[in-house]
Amino acid sequence: MGFIVSVTNQKGGVGKTTTAVQLGKGLQLFGNQKVLFVDMDPQCNMGYILGVNDGVNPNILDLLTGSMNTEDVISHCGDIDIIPSSQNLSAVEQYLIGDYREYRLRNALNRVREKYDFIVIDSPPTLGITTINILTASDYVVIPALADVMSLQGIGQLFNTIDAVREYCNPRLKVTGILLNRHVARLLHSKALTEMIEETSVMFGTEVYRTTIRESVAIREAASARRSIFEYKPGSDQAEDFRSFIAEFEEKIRN
């Protein structure tokens, strides 16, 4: 059975999609792992970066509403297997009604998880029913963040949701750690806030990844080119950072 990993933070602009794409592609390229990408953000950025055509159908909404089977919503684009998102996912509350609605995604992914080594989910910047579905389905969570005050506040709110999901839906859910993105270690405020985030992580029973992802335009350029950083600029500092992060991630889930 493959591992289901979500990249989650309700704050936008912290690098969720970037982290999810690089994690999945890195596992695929360097670990020879079979990966299914799941785009749960109505902005559809994961699908765009991975080269899925805009407006592709079927998509994640067809899966959550039960109108299509899991196998039928997976798009195969070269070496990429992905369940694309939909802009209509932002209105998912009106579609997910009835008992056990928080288990829709888990039940759907369980039908195909034996075919993959990893299922990597990109999450929306909200804490609604979509995120509850994601956390209920996941084995592991990676929390991307910035060394700023808003990230610090958001982490606390997210952990409250994670604790509730653990209590009511998914007791096996594990947070692998907080990954600092767009990091500039030399700035004094970054150093101070990094220490505060580390203290917060200890309070919630997790830790900050040793690896940080350095600030660079290369990541944005790679996204515009619809490629992973490993394919776009394999010798860059950011490619090195993400390889280090993936090695650390694998170390955490194997222990």
Number of C-alpha atoms within 10 A of each C-alpha: 11 18 17 25 28 26 26 31 29 20 21 15 15 22 23 28 26 23 23 25 26 21 23 23 26 24 19 18 13 12 12 11 16 19 26 27 26 26 27 29 27 21 17 21 22 28 27 19 19 22 15 22 12 13 12 14 17 18 25 26 26 18 21 25 15 14 10 16 13 21 13 13 19 21 19 12 12 9 11 20 19 25 28 29 28 24 15 12 22 17 12 18 12 8 13 18 11 7 7 9 17 23 18 19 22 18 15 18 19 15 12 15 18 12 14 16 18 21 24 25 30 28 25 26 18 17 16 14 14 25 24 21 21 27 31 24 25 25 21 20 23 21 23 28 27 25 24 15 14 11 22 19 13 15 23 16 14 18 16 12 17 22 15 14 19 16 12 9 19 18 14 12 20 19 22 22 21 25 26 24 22 19 19 18 15 8 9 10 14 17 15 14 17 21 14 15 26 18 14 18 20 11 11 14 11 16 18 22 19 12 20 22 23 19 14 14 10 16 24 12 15 18 20 11 16 19 20 23 27 21 15 17 16 12 11 14 16 22 23 16 16 21 19 16 22 20 17 15 18 13 11 12 13 6 5
